[in-house]
Amino acid sequence: MKLQSQEVAISKKDSNRFCYKKENKFDGSSFYNKTENGKNCKNGMHTVYKELGNNTNCANPNPQKRVKPWCHTHEDHWDYCNVPECNVDCYIGNGRRYRGTVSVTKEDPCMKWSDFPNFLALLEEGNWDHNYARNPLAMFSAPWCFTSKTPRWQYDIALVHKCKSPVTFNYRQWRNARIPGYIHI
């Protein structure tokens, strides 16, 4: 597998450390330690919620009580953190890295990429035997797909929503992380 200089491969086992799933416990991630309002999280051991641990990470140890990861702030109040929800079908930027399952445009269903072998010759290897929207060469401003072969190749932007707030975290901290299950570059 080829990795670009600013990409990291995340194993399935650890992928939920960067997002949370509704109604699931979120044990926290050192990448998220600020609230949605930009306040720093307080060390969990210095609060009444010792289960948050000896760290300043956002967490949700009891999803029946709160709907998403949170933390105590230094003002002794709690607030939700800006941890993204997993499996939200949207794209960031121009959708170059979109891997969702939307397969329709405003007018037509998407065709399988494998039906266009001449175009696939321009792309990296991979499984292209599907009709999900992609932006493989960053040719357009959003994920797209082919909709027809005749009389000539036709394509259109797919009905994929742009994510409302892109995921942000401390790049230097992420870059220097040494977490089992990750490929470090």
N, C-alpha and C positions, 0 to 999 in steps of 0.2 A: 504494500500500500504506500503510495506517495503522499507525503505531507508537505504542505507549504510551510514557510518559516514561521508563520503566526497561527498555525492551526494545531490542535491537539486532538488525538483520538481518545474518546471516552468509552470505556467498556459499558455494556448494558447494566452491569451490576452497580456502577457508580453514577450513571447518568441522572438519577433523581436527586443528586446533591446540588444540581444547578436549577432545579425547579421543584414545585410541590404538586401533589395530586390532591384534589378535594377529598375530604374525609379520610385521608391517610396521615399518619404521624410523620412529621418532618423533623429529623434529628438535628438538623442544622448544617450549615456550611460556613467555613471561615471566609467565603467570598461575599457573604451578606452579613453586614454588621451595622447597618444604618436603617432607620425607619423610612417610611414613604415621605416623611417631612424632612429628611436629612439629618435627624438627630442620631448621635452615636448610641449604640446599645451598651447597657451596663452589664458587668460581669454577673452571670446568673447566680453565683455563690453569694453575692451581696444583695440578694433579693429574697423574698419569701418563697420563690419558685426555684428551689435548689436543683430540681430535675433539669433545669436549663443547662446545668454544668458549670465548670470553672472556665468560662470563656465569654466572649461578647457576641456570640453568633445569634442570628435570628433562628427561631425554632418554633415548632408547634407540637409540644408533647401530648396535648389532649385535644384532638380535632373536634370532639363533641362540644367543647367549650368555646373554641374560637375557629373561625373559618379558614385562616391562612397563617403562615409564619409571622411571628411577632417577637418583640423583646421589650424589656424595661429600659427606659431612658434614664439619664442621670438625674432627671427631675422626679424620679420615683413614680412615673406614670408609664403605662405600656402603650405601644402603638404598633400597627402592622408594618411589616417590612416590605420592601419592593422586590420580593422573590417572585419570578414569573411562574405561572401555572403551566404544568406539563401538558403536552398534546393539544395546544391551542393551534388550530389550523390557520396560520397567518404567516406572512413573510416580512423580513427585515431588509431594508435597503432596496436593491433591485431584484431580490428574490433568487440570487445566484445559488444560495445554499438551501433553498426551500425544499423540503422532503415530505410534504403533506400528501393528501390523497384527493384533492380537488381534481376533477376530470371533466369539466364543462366550462364553456364560454357563455357569453350572453345569448348567443344564437345556436350553438352546436355542441354536441359532445366531442370530447377529444379522441383522436385516433391513437393507436399504439405507436410509440416511437419506432419500434422494430419494423413498421411498415414503410419506413423511410431510410433504407440502408445507405443511400448516398450521403444523407445528412449525418447519420451515425458514424460514418467514417471520419468525420471531423472531431468527434468527441472522445473522451477518455473511455477506457473499458468500463464495463459495468452492466448491470441488469437494466436493459431498456425495453424489456418485454412487458410494458404496462402503458397506460394512457394517462398517467398523472401529469399535471402541469409542472413544467420546469423552466428554468432560464439557463441552460447549460453553458452557453458562451457569453452570458451577460449581454445579449444582443438587444434586449428590450428593458423597459423600466419595471417589469413585473413578470412573474411566471406566465408562460404561454404554452400553447400546444398546436399541433397540426390538426386541422378540421376537415381537410379534403385533399385528395390526390389529383382530382380531375376538375376542370381541364388543366389546371396547374396546381402546384402545392399551395394550399391556403392555410393560414394560421391566424390565431387571435389570442388576445390576452385572456387568461382564465379568470373565473370568478373567485379569486382568492383575496382575502382582505389583508391590508397592510397592518402589521402589529401596531397597536396604539402607543406603546412605550417600549423602545428597544431595551434589551437586557444590558445593564451596565454593571461593572464591578471593577475592582482594583486590578488593572492589568499586570502591574509589577508583581503583586502577590500571586496572581494566577500563574504567571510565567515562571516563578521560582518554586511553585508547589511541587512536592514530591509525595504523591498519593498513590498507593498500590492500585494497580489496574489501569494506570494511565501510561501512555507512551510519551516520554519526555524528549523534547527536541532541543 
